[in-house]
Amino acid sequence: MAAAQPTPSRAAPSWDEQIRWRLARGEETALGELYDRFGPLVHGLAGCILDDRSAAQQLTREVFAHLWEHPDAFDPAQGSLRSWLGALTRRRALDRLRLMHTDGRELRARATAARVQYVVESLPDPLRESLAVTYFDGRTYQETARRLGISEQDAKHRIRLGLELLAGELCEEETAERAGRTKWEQPGAGRTDAAGAGS
């Protein structure tokens, strides 16, 4: 008798896939975990763009409510949940500024600064700390090494890796934002004809 063929093992779903599945099932604990993990990043990004604490709090609630109501709007194949939430937050914050007739150059400057801050804050601590000391405090890599108590080689490595991750994350966020524009946040998407007719 021939031996049974082993069935190919399927990789375990990622945290992003699991949380989407749990949100789709209506698990409130999933929403709590999601907020605990990404709430500070979403709020920080909204605050950086809107420059208004209460508006940032309101927008943060709206972003998480949107995902709670439409978990299928996030597609793990398009990028990470963190990047998707960042793109959604940024897009909605900029829409609010446009409604307040904010100048286009100011919009772009706020959006760029907020995106960089959002990504830098999500980097691992040693990389974030090295980038902050070097770029935001205006120090050389030698000064960064002394200040952090690490070797110059380690400082260079952390800075280079941090910048590579920053560039990669910004690229992923842009991709998620483009996908979001075409797939998730189109004008009128998710509205009924009656609701859309009145706007």
C-alpha positions in Angstrom: 0.0 0.0 0.0 1.4 3.4 -1.0 2.2 5.9 1.8 -0.1 8.8 2.1 1.2 12.0 0.5 1.9 14.7 3.1 -0.5 17.6 2.7 1.4 20.9 2.2 1.3 23.0 5.4 -0.3 26.4 5.1 1.5 29.2 6.8 -0.3 30.6 9.8 -2.3 33.8 9.1 -0.5 37.0 9.9 -1.7 39.2 12.8 -3.2 41.6 10.2 -5.2 38.8 8.6 -6.3 37.5 12.0 -7.5 40.9 13.2 -9.4 41.5 10.0 -11.1 38.1 10.3 -12.0 38.8 14.0 -13.4 42.3 13.1 -15.5 40.7 10.4 -16.9 38.4 13.0 -17.8 41.4 15.2 -15.3 40.7 18.0 -15.1 43.8 20.1 -11.9 42.6 21.8 -10.2 42.7 18.3 -11.1 46.4 18.0 -9.6 47.0 21.5 -6.4 45.2 20.5 -6.2 47.2 17.3 -6.7 50.5 19.1 -4.1 49.6 21.7 -1.6 48.8 19.0 -2.2 51.6 16.5 -4.3 54.2 18.3 -1.3 56.4 19.3 0.2 56.3 15.8 -3.1 57.2 14.2 -3.8 60.0 16.7 -0.2 61.3 16.3 -0.5 61.4 12.5 -4.0 63.1 12.7 -2.7 65.6 15.2 0.4 66.4 13.2 -1.7 67.1 10.1 -4.7 68.8 11.7 -2.7 70.7 14.4 -5.9 70.4 16.6 -6.1 67.9 19.5 -9.8 67.6 19.5 -10.1 67.2 15.7 -7.3 64.6 15.9 -9.2 62.6 18.6 -12.4 62.8 16.5 -10.6 61.6 13.4 -8.9 58.8 15.3 -12.4 57.6 16.4 -13.7 57.8 12.8 -10.7 55.8 11.4 -11.2 53.0 13.8 -15.0 53.1 13.4 -14.5 52.8 9.6 -12.4 49.7 10.0 -14.9 48.2 12.5 -17.8 48.8 10.1 -15.8 47.8 7.0 -13.1 45.3 7.9 -13.1 44.0 4.3 -11.9 47.4 3.1 -8.4 46.4 4.3 -6.7 43.9 2.0 -3.6 42.3 3.5 -2.3 41.5 0.0 -2.0 45.3 -0.6 0.2 46.0 2.4 0.3 46.1 6.2 -2.6 47.2 8.3 -0.4 49.9 9.9 0.3 51.3 6.5 -3.3 51.1 5.5 -4.4 52.9 8.6 -1.8 55.6 8.1 -2.9 56.2 4.5 -6.6 56.3 5.5 -5.8 58.7 8.4 -3.7 60.9 6.2 -6.3 61.0 3.4 -9.1 61.9 5.8 -7.1 64.5 7.6 -6.1 66.2 4.3 -9.8 66.1 3.2 -10.7 68.0 6.4 -8.0 70.6 5.7 -9.2 71.0 2.1 -12.7 71.7 3.5 -11.2 74.5 5.6 -9.6 75.9 2.4 -6.0 75.3 3.6 -3.3 76.3 1.0 -2.1 73.5 -1.2 1.6 74.0 -0.3 0.7 73.9 3.4 -1.3 70.7 2.9 1.6 69.0 1.2 4.1 70.2 3.8 1.9 69.0 6.7 1.2 65.7 5.0 4.9 65.0 4.3 6.0 65.9 7.9 3.2 63.7 9.3 4.0 60.7 7.2 7.7 60.9 8.2 6.8 61.2 11.9 4.3 58.3 11.7 6.9 56.0 10.1 9.7 57.1 12.4 7.6 56.5 15.5 6.8 53.0 14.3 10.5 52.0 13.9 12.2 49.8 16.5 13.5 51.8 19.4 17.3 51.6 18.7 16.7 52.7 15.0 14.2 55.4 16.0 16.5 56.8 18.7 19.5 56.9 16.3 17.6 58.7 13.6 16.2 61.2 16.1 19.6 62.0 17.5 21.3 62.2 14.1 18.7 64.0 12.0 16.3 65.8 14.4 19.0 66.9 16.8 21.4 67.6 13.9 24.3 65.5 15.1 27.0 63.5 13.2 27.1 59.8 13.4 30.1 60.1 15.6 28.2 62.4 18.0 25.2 60.0 17.9 27.5 57.1 18.8 28.9 59.0 21.8 25.5 60.2 23.0 23.9 56.7 22.7 26.9 54.9 24.2 27.4 52.7 21.1 30.3 52.2 18.6 30.5 54.4 15.6 30.0 51.3 13.4 26.8 50.5 15.3 25.6 54.1 14.9 26.3 54.0 11.1 24.5 50.7 10.8 21.5 51.8 12.8 21.2 55.0 10.8 21.5 53.3 7.5 19.0 50.5 8.4 16.6 53.1 9.9 16.7 55.2 6.7 16.2 52.0 4.5 13.2 51.0 6.6 11.9 54.6 6.5 12.1 54.7 2.7 10.5 51.2 2.4 7.7 52.1 4.7 7.0 55.4 3.0 6.9 53.6 -0.3 4.6 50.9 1.1 2.3 53.6 2.5 2.2 55.4 -0.8 1.2 52.1 -2.5 -1.5 51.5 0.1 -2.7 55.1 -0.3 -2.9 54.7 -4.1 -4.7 51.4 -3.7 -7.0 53.0 -1.1 -7.9 55.8 -3.4 -8.8 53.4 -6.2 -10.4 50.7 -4.1 -11.6 52.0 -0.8 -12.1 55.7 -0.5 -13.6 56.7 -3.8 -16.1 59.5 -3.7 -19.5 57.9 -3.0 -18.0 54.5 -2.2 -20.1 52.7 0.4 -23.1 55.1 0.1 -26.5 54.2 -1.1 -27.9 56.0 -4.1 -30.2 58.0 -1.9 -27.4 59.1 0.3 -25.2 59.9 -2.6 -28.0 61.9 -4.4 -28.3 64.3 -1.5 -24.6 65.2 -1.4 
